[in-house]
Each structure stands twice: as C-alpha cells, then as structure tokens.
Amino acid sequence: MKTDPLEFADRVGAELARLLGERSRAELLALTQTEQFAAALGAALICTAEVLRDPVERGATPAKMAALCAKQIEGLLNQVRPRRHP
C-alpha cells in the first residue's frame, strides 16, 4: 500500500513536534523564553538540514532548498492566527 505524502507529513510532523515539545518542557525550563525558542528552533533546523542533505549532495543548491523551506513554512504560518489577550 502506497503512503500518501501529505498524510505522512501531517502524522510524522505532529510526532516530531510532540517529541520536541516534551523534550523542551523537560530540559529547557531553566532557560529564558528566548533561549528556549532558540534551542527548539535549532533542533528543528538540524532535522530539516538532515532531510535536505541528500538533495544538496546530489547538486541542489542550499539557497534553492532554503527558499523551498521558507515558502512551505510561510504557508504553514499563514494559517496561524494571533492570540487574543483579555
């Protein structure tokens, strides 16, 4: 049975986000929010860079891969709405 790429992305992305959140709460509570954000983002970017390693090794430019990521991230963030503060 062939796996649907979008279903895979949703399922595995949610798993990775859950694991990152759990580890962040367990290990980074003593840090400031800015430091927590930088550490979590760094972890996510290392994972992203590892995914992109193969295309870059096959000749895709890092700039092209970064632009692709930026476009996808922007699309995901466009769905986010600001929190309303009472």
C-alpha positions in Angstrom: 0.0 0.0 0.0 1.4 3.4 -1.0 1.7 6.0 1.7 0.1 9.4 1.0 2.9 12.1 1.2 0.6 14.6 2.9 -0.7 12.1 5.4 2.9 11.1 6.2 3.9 14.8 6.6 1.0 15.5 8.9 1.5 12.4 11.0 5.3 12.4 11.3 5.4 16.2 11.7 3.0 16.0 14.6 5.1 13.3 16.2 8.3 15.3 15.8 6.6 18.5 17.2 5.2 16.5 20.2 8.6 15.0 20.9 10.3 18.4 20.6 7.7 20.0 22.9 8.1 17.2 25.5 11.9 17.4 25.5 11.8 21.2 25.6 9.5 21.2 28.7 11.7 18.5 30.4 15.1 20.0 29.7 14.8 23.8 28.9 12.6 25.1 31.7 15.5 26.9 33.4 16.2 28.9 30.3 14.5 32.2 29.3 11.8 32.0 26.7 14.2 33.4 24.1 16.8 30.7 24.9 14.0 28.0 24.8 12.9 29.3 21.4 16.5 29.4 20.0 17.2 25.8 21.3 13.9 24.3 19.9 14.3 26.1 16.6 17.9 24.9 16.4 16.8 21.3 17.0 14.1 21.6 14.3 16.6 23.2 11.8 19.1 20.4 12.4 16.4 17.9 11.5 15.5 20.0 8.4 19.1 20.2 7.3 19.5 16.5 7.6 16.5 16.0 5.3 18.0 18.4 2.8 21.5 16.9 2.9 20.7 14.3 0.2 19.3 16.8 -2.4 22.3 19.1 -1.8 24.7 16.2 -2.1 23.0 15.5 -5.5 23.6 19.0 -6.7 20.7 21.2 -5.5 21.9 24.5 -4.1 21.5 25.3 -0.4 19.8 28.6 -1.5 17.2 26.7 -3.5 16.5 24.3 -0.7 16.3 27.1 1.8 13.9 29.0 -0.4 11.7 25.9 -0.7 11.6 25.6 3.0 10.8 29.3 3.5 7.9 29.0 1.1 6.5 26.0 2.9 7.0 27.5 6.4 5.3 30.7 5.3 2.3 28.7 4.0 2.0 26.9 7.3 2.4 30.1 9.4 -0.2 31.9 7.3 -2.8 29.5 8.9 -1.9 30.8 12.4 -4.0 33.5 14.0 -2.7 35.8 16.7 -3.9 35.0 20.3 -6.4 37.4 21.8 -5.3 38.7 25.1 -8.1 39.6 27.6 
